Each structure stands twice: as C-alpha cells, then as structure tokens.
C-alpha cells in the first residue's frame, strides 16, 4: 500500500515538473495524491478489541472519578501536622 502511494507521488512529482517546465502556474498543477487510510481490522477482531478496551477503561474511570471523602482529607491534614 505504501509502495503504491510512493510510486504515485513520484509520478505526480514528474508530472508537476513537466508542467512547470511548460509554464503552467503552480495553482493549476494537479493535487498531490492522498495517503491511503490504514486498513481496518476484520469485524471479529474489532469486537474482541472493543471488549478488552471497554473493560479496562471502565476500571480506570472509576478510579479517576472516585473522590476522597471529607474525613480522609481531614485525616491527611492532621497527619501532616
């Protein structure tokens, strides 16, 4: 996939150089070929990955959203004194 894109870019550069030599304005040159998107995982593997990431992320969310209680904060302040 990357090889095809690199070949397309090389062809585009050659075409742009040829057109510039003929006196074509830069704004009228063809656009650069776009890089192809990454291939998607097959549906079966996507479901497995989603299940793994959702279970681990929910545990992290619980840990991040849990706030210390007021008593805990007071105990820490008294311990520091």
C-alpha positions in Angstrom: 0.0 0.0 0.0 2.8 2.4 0.9 4.8 1.4 -2.2 1.8 2.2 -4.4 1.5 5.6 -2.8 5.2 6.4 -3.1 5.0 5.4 -6.8 2.0 7.7 -7.3 3.8 10.5 -5.6 6.9 10.0 -7.8 4.7 10.1 -10.9 3.0 13.2 -9.6 6.3 15.0 -9.0 7.4 14.1 -12.5 4.2 15.4 -14.0 4.4 18.6 -11.9 8.0 19.2 -13.1 7.0 18.7 -16.7 4.0 21.0 -16.4 6.1 23.7 -14.7 8.7 23.5 -17.5 5.8 24.2 -19.9 4.9 27.3 -18.0 1.9 26.1 -16.1 1.1 28.2 -12.9 1.6 26.4 -9.6 -2.0 26.9 -8.6 -3.1 25.0 -11.7 -0.9 21.9 -11.0 -2.6 18.7 -10.1 -3.1 18.0 -6.4 -0.7 15.6 -4.6 -2.1 12.0 -4.2 -3.6 11.4 -0.8 -2.2 8.8 1.5 -4.5 5.8 1.8 -6.2 5.1 5.1 -5.0 2.4 7.4 -6.7 -1.0 6.8 -9.5 -1.8 9.3 -9.4 -5.0 11.4 -11.9 -7.7 10.4 -15.2 -7.4 12.3 -14.4 -10.4 14.6 -11.1 -8.9 15.9 -12.7 -5.4 16.3 -15.3 -6.8 18.7 -12.6 -8.5 20.8 -10.5 -5.4 21.0 -13.5 -3.2 21.9 -14.4 -5.6 24.8 -10.9 -5.5 26.1 -10.6 -1.8 26.0 -14.0 -1.1 27.4 -13.4 -3.3 30.5 -10.0 -1.8 31.3 -11.1 1.8 30.6 -14.2 1.5 32.9 -11.9 0.4 35.8 -9.7 3.5 35.1 -12.7 5.8 35.0 -13.9 4.5 38.4 -10.5 5.1 39.9 -10.3 8.6 38.4 -13.8 9.7 39.3 -13.7 8.4 42.9 -13.1 11.4 45.2 -11.6 11.1 48.6 -14.1 11.7 51.4 -14.0 14.7 53.7 -12.9 12.5 56.6 -10.0 11.2 54.5 -8.9 14.8 53.7 -9.1 15.8 57.4 -7.1 12.7 58.4 -4.3 13.6 55.9 -4.2 17.2 57.2 -3.9 16.0 60.8 -1.2 13.5 59.9 0.9 16.2 58.3 0.8 18.4 61.4 
